[in-house]
Amino acid sequence: MNTTAEKLSSAELVQLEDKYGAHNYHPLEVVLARGEGVHVWDVEGKKYYDFLSAYSAVNQGHCHPKIVGAMIDQAKTLTLTSRAFYNDALGPYEKFVTEYFGFDKVLPMNTGAEAVETAIKLCRKWAYEKKGISENAAKIIVCSGNFHGRTTTIVSFSDDANAKDNFGPFTPGFIRIPYNDTAALEEALKQDNVAGFLVEPIQGEAGVFVPDEEYLAKAKSLCAAAGALFIADEVQTGIARTGSLLAVCGNCSCGNTCEKDPKSYVQPDILILGKAMSGGAYPVSAVLANDEIMMVIKPGQHGSTFGGNPIAAKVAIAALEVVRDERLAENAFRLGNIFRAEMNRIIANTDLVLKVRGKGLLNAIIVNDTEESETAWNLCVAMKNNGLLAKPTHGNIIRFAPPLVMTEDQLMECIAIIEKTITEFPK
């Protein structure tokens, strides 16, 4: 068998994955071999606009030279020490990232799910040692429709049957309430032993559900009054994706933490980050909190062999500098408004799409069909054939999340592809 991947066709590469890989994903049938900025190319050389950005991990664009350069330079020097020893990259990174987001401490991990698990452990330990909840009795409030990862504990509080069925027994200690419902949150906070509230500022995987404007601020206020921690999962919504540095920045579009609008910014007690922390170049995630919360973790109580490794530290600094220096939050804010306006224009002339929703450059269109239908999938196949890559979520919803380095001219080309696809789609 020829094992040189670049000499195999797309069909052959798909067959290899199907034969030797676990079937835990159902990808669109395009085999990508190269990426640069907002574009990717398949193994046959066809060029596409990437309108998913690896689920918002590639906010800075594919293979950003500054990020890749930082990764290569560090890889030539020192890749991994574990946390058994200090290294010369981690301390400067920890100083940089805590000042960048405005927290006392950071606990570095690798993946988004690891960071969520870390936040859960941190919240529980704080509850026992600071709030005085009896050991093993702490409860964390979560929302219906949530997506925080697929570890056993995380799927324990999911209501997605596909992610949950036949993976039990499940981890106890969670209360699920409706999303965007402060009355339900207020009622749940009255229960005994509530330690925190874990929430996505915008529910991405559920179909880009944007809550009411005052929801996050009200939720934070209710948590503070009840002595519970407000935990923001910004793995997908953070790092400029929604038009501000963090989605909890509200309507602020400055993209700079030193200019947060105190009227709209909601300061989480625990902030969870991942994905675009590295610009898609390397697995980097982080949990940030102030000393009163973070310092309950002592040596040996939590960690990761790769968490905080030198490559991750250098890559994350470079990735966050790109967001700041290239003003990607501002670009996402401006282009997002253009995108939704253009989608609404298109929707007004078709019965195929019901509406568009989103914030910044995290958006979705709702296809006029059932979740069980293949209409959204077939639309994505047609868009792929026309040169744009996107993917359905929850059956009849298509998520659009291009790299934030996109220009207005490129965005208008993408909108033309989407319009052409919708207009020509078989009735």
Summary of the structure (lengths in Angstrom):
residues: 427
radius of gyration: 21.5
end to end distance: 43.8
largest distance: 64.7
contacts: 1447
relative contact order: 0.16
helix: 39%
strand: 17%
